[in-house]
């Protein structure tokens, strides 16, 4: 298996330039940085007073983490639903197979 080389990508987040070193695709890194930047600007615009960048960053991290946790919870609900339905279908198939014997 070929090892993926590390990429250096320059991004701007909330007015600050960063050089990101990662094995991920440069377009992906740029997309992630853009998402964080957009979220930080969204938080900043929602506040009624000027806040220090570190406060904006912490509030943004909290919001993105909430999104992550919500997605994980939704994924678990979907998986549980699929497992329940698959179990139900297996039971139906087993019943029909027993009837055929």
C-alpha positions as CSV (number, residue, x, y, z in Angstrom):
1,X,0.0,0.0,0.0
2,X,1.4,3.4,-1.0
3,X,1.9,5.9,1.9
4,X,0.2,9.2,1.3
5,X,2.7,12.2,1.4
6,X,2.1,15.2,3.6
7,X,0.8,18.4,2.0
8,X,1.5,21.9,3.1
9,X,-1.5,24.2,2.5
10,X,-1.9,27.9,3.3
11,X,-5.3,28.8,4.7
12,X,-6.8,31.9,6.2
13,X,-9.1,31.5,9.2
14,X,-10.6,34.5,10.8
15,X,-8.0,36.9,9.3
16,X,-5.0,34.8,10.3
17,X,-2.9,32.8,7.9
18,X,-1.9,29.3,8.8
19,X,0.2,26.7,7.0
20,X,-1.4,23.3,7.6
21,X,0.7,20.1,7.2
22,X,-1.4,17.1,6.7
23,X,-1.7,13.9,4.7
24,X,-5.2,14.9,3.6
25,X,-6.0,16.2,0.1
26,X,-5.2,20.0,-0.2
27,X,-8.8,20.7,-1.3
28,X,-10.1,18.9,1.7
29,X,-7.9,20.9,4.0
30,X,-9.0,24.2,2.4
31,X,-12.6,23.1,2.7
32,X,-12.3,22.4,6.4
33,X,-10.5,25.7,7.0
34,X,-13.2,27.5,5.0
35,X,-15.9,25.8,7.1
36,X,-14.2,26.9,10.4
37,X,-13.8,30.4,9.0
38,X,-17.4,30.7,8.0
39,X,-18.5,29.4,11.4
40,X,-16.3,31.9,13.2
41,X,-17.7,34.7,11.2
42,X,-21.2,33.5,11.8
43,X,-20.6,33.4,15.6
44,X,-19.0,36.9,15.4
45,X,-21.9,38.3,13.5
46,X,-24.4,36.9,16.0
47,X,-22.9,38.6,19.0
48,X,-23.9,42.1,19.9
49,X,-20.5,43.2,21.2
50,X,-17.0,42.9,19.9
51,X,-15.4,39.8,21.4
52,X,-11.7,38.7,21.5
53,X,-10.8,36.1,18.8
54,X,-10.1,33.4,21.4
55,X,-13.7,33.7,22.6
56,X,-15.0,33.5,19.1
57,X,-12.8,30.4,18.5
58,X,-14.1,28.7,21.7
59,X,-17.7,29.4,20.9
60,X,-17.1,28.1,17.3
61,X,-15.5,25.0,18.7
62,X,-18.5,24.4,20.9
63,X,-20.9,24.9,18.0
64,X,-19.0,22.6,15.7
65,X,-18.7,20.0,18.5
66,X,-22.5,20.2,19.0
67,X,-22.9,19.5,15.3
68,X,-20.6,16.5,15.5
69,X,-22.4,15.1,18.5
70,X,-25.8,15.6,16.9
71,X,-24.6,13.8,13.8
72,X,-23.2,10.9,15.8
73,X,-26.5,10.6,17.8
74,X,-28.5,10.7,14.5
75,X,-26.2,8.0,13.0
76,X,-26.7,5.8,16.0
77,X,-30.5,6.2,15.7
78,X,-30.4,5.3,12.0
79,X,-28.1,2.2,12.8
80,X,-30.4,1.1,15.5
81,X,-33.4,1.5,13.2
82,X,-31.7,-0.5,10.5
83,X,-30.7,-3.3,12.9
84,X,-34.2,-3.5,14.2
85,X,-35.7,-3.8,10.7
86,X,-33.0,-6.2,9.6
87,X,-33.8,-8.4,12.7
88,X,-37.5,-8.3,11.8
89,X,-36.8,-9.3,8.2
90,X,-34.6,-12.1,9.3
91,X,-37.3,-13.4,11.6
92,X,-39.8,-13.3,8.7
93,X,-37.4,-15.2,6.4
94,X,-36.7,-17.8,9.1
95,X,-40.4,-18.3,9.7
96,X,-40.9,-18.9,6.0
97,X,-38.0,-21.2,5.7
98,X,-39.3,-23.3,8.6
99,X,-42.8,-23.4,7.0
100,X,-41.2,-24.8,3.8
101,X,-39.6,-27.7,5.6
